[in-house]
Amino acid sequence: MLIQDCYYLGLIAKLHGFKGEVSLFLDVSNPAEYQELDALYLDIDGTLTPFFIEGFKLKNKGFAAIKFEGIESEAAAKRLLKKKAYLPLSILPELDQSSFYDHEVIGYKVSDELKGDIGLVVDVIDMTANPLLQIDYNGTEILIPIFDGLISKVDRKKKELYIKAPEGLIELYLPN
């Protein structure tokens, strides 16, 4: 499995107990969607290595206690700390034309219904209270809250995102 065929799921943040369990921070919008995982890939020195899940218990604030097959001791679990976890892109369900996965729109051109082209998506800042699109417009950062009705269309072939930003928001960043 190659990293370009996967999406980032999260990070092994710390040990969980003394019997080989680890705490995985799920860097996703809805961690509960991942409770049925049977395996994931960890980036071990640049190689995506499959790890099979024996136990998965969702905790608070996006963390899950995970027991991997074959990891039976604290020493073995310590070798997994700070490793990034990935899943294959192929398991993601296909979305409609007004929805997107955070990782897929990075680098997309953004066009607003009124202002036209406003730059490229640099990141999707996944804040619990209010996720944001981080857009670069010739060196100027534009932050647009993601809400129902913001996205008019996602053109995956052209790598373009069409939005209808709240009136006056873009002008705060681009007064001209």
Secondary structure, DSSP 8 states (H G I E B T S, - for coil): --GGGEEEEEEEEEE-SSSS-EEEEE-SS-GGGGTT--EEEEEETTEEEEEEEEEEEE-STTEEEEEETT--SHHHHHTTTT-EEEEEGGGS----TT---GGGGTT-EEEETTTEEEEEEEEEE--SS--EEEEEETTEEEEEE--TTSEEEEETTTTEEEE---TTHHHHH---
